[in-house]
Amino acid sequence: MIPRTYAQWRHCITVECAIPLSADYIAQRLAVWRNAELEETRRFRRLYGDAHWQAVQRWLLQAAQEQERAAAEPPLAASAQQSG
């Protein structure tokens, strides 16, 4: 199944493919997808179309933003200790 939403795509990557969405993975994939001259990118666009290629780039950026927000938030245990 080709993912149509961010949730479907994230499930496909992290559960079905067992690939962690690490900062390194996201940066690596964005570097490839942003380079329209790479054979891998051209092949992906031929197989899945430009709309999906652009969606995957947006989803990678969304995953990166989620990581940034999570890193900026204090861990739950630390928050509980500070208020207790």
JOWO-V434732 format. One record per helix or strand of 2 or more residues. SS is the DSSP state (H for helix, E for strand). FROM is the first residue (numbers start at 0). LEN is the number of residues. If there is no record, write none. Layout:
SS	FROM	LEN
SS	FROM	LEN
//
This chain:
H	5	11
H	22	11
H	38	10
H	49	23
H	75	8
//
